[in-house]
Amino acid sequence: MRVVFLGTDRFGVPTLDRLITSSGHELVGVVTGPDKPSGRGRKLTPTPVRQHVLDHTPDVPVLTPRKLKDPAFHEQFRALEPDAAVVVAFRILPPQIFDAPKHGTLNVHPSLLPKYRGPAPLNWALINGDNETGVSVIRITQKVDAGGVLLQERYPLDPNETAGDLAIRLAPVGGEMILRALQGLELGELSPLPQDESLVSKAPKLEKEDGRLDWTRPAIELHNRARGVTPWPGAFTTLHGKQLKLFATRPLDGGSGDPGTILEADGRAGWLVIGCGSGALQIREVQLQGKKRMSVSDFLRGYQVTIGERVGDDQ
């Protein structure tokens, strides 16, 4: 089957790689974002998807449209004569693109659709303290993330993994599922099942403020939020007027003191403990504004923290 891949970030690279190495399908083109300035020198840098193509299969055409509704791009896409297209973490496609392939356009979505439609399903599954998540392969339709489900697999969630950890764990799953879905469609053995609209929930794009911790909330909620917003935007509070990012958190049942009060600052054990609405939150890594990420032990060796003072009061 002739396949075009559309994607941008690292989450899509394992799926792209499986299409490259698959003997059953031919990767005839890749669509990704334009190169962007990066680093101090503002050097133009390709997306992770384009870089993977350059490194592993440089003969495959790469299209980098700035506007997906550009008729010239539509002509270039159709000229690739794809039997199917595969999308992982890309922009919203117009029907001129997703309807063009004979077998349609398939999307790898890291959630148990119809749960968590939107751009940040992994994050919100963790923020909400879910016990499981999954990966769905759907056929793209006009309504975002609402197409029929071709395949779906469930995976348990570790109570301490972050969104970054989870993305690394689930990224390879999509590639294997896509190969099965393409084979099923080619053989006529797979048909999309409609999603139950009564079960829809949303996973909106994260904003910077989604990382701010509200210390009046229970410790388990703050722990889950910290997991869900790591690596971006990161869980943060303020200390002495400066932003303090918090990593490697753990909820504690005990602890007494007003929400936001520093209950322990133990450099030898390597943790901070901060009171919450119920329980307390233990932190083992921090990043003070303008500084690098470090262990609490290293942080307390160079920064004065007093038991009983509060964080987050100067937001």
Secondary structure as GFF3:
##gff-version 3
##sequence-region A 1 315
A	DSSP	beta_strand	2	7	.	.	.	ID=ss1
A	DSSP	three_ten_helix	10	12	.	.	.	ID=ss2
A	DSSP	alpha_helix	13	21	.	.	.	ID=ss3
A	DSSP	beta_strand	26	31	.	.	.	ID=ss4
A	DSSP	beta_strand	36	38	.	.	.	ID=ss5
A	DSSP	beta_strand	43	45	.	.	.	ID=ss6
A	DSSP	alpha_helix	48	56	.	.	.	ID=ss7
A	DSSP	beta_strand	62	63	.	.	.	ID=ss8
A	DSSP	alpha_helix	71	79	.	.	.	ID=ss9
A	DSSP	beta_strand	84	88	.	.	.	ID=ss10
A	DSSP	alpha_helix	95	98	.	.	.	ID=ss11
A	DSSP	beta_strand	105	109	.	.	.	ID=ss12
A	DSSP	alpha_helix	121	127	.	.	.	ID=ss13
A	DSSP	beta_strand	132	139	.	.	.	ID=ss14
A	DSSP	beta_strand	149	156	.	.	.	ID=ss15
A	DSSP	alpha_helix	163	186	.	.	.	ID=ss16
A	DSSP	three_ten_helix	197	199	.	.	.	ID=ss17
A	DSSP	three_ten_helix	208	211	.	.	.	ID=ss18
A	DSSP	alpha_helix	219	228	.	.	.	ID=ss19
A	DSSP	beta_strand	235	239	.	.	.	ID=ss20
A	DSSP	beta_strand	242	252	.	.	.	ID=ss21
A	DSSP	beta_strand	262	266	.	.	.	ID=ss22
A	DSSP	beta_strand	271	275	.	.	.	ID=ss23
A	DSSP	beta_strand	280	288	.	.	.	ID=ss24
A	DSSP	beta_strand	294	295	.	.	.	ID=ss25
A	DSSP	alpha_helix	296	302	.	.	.	ID=ss26
###
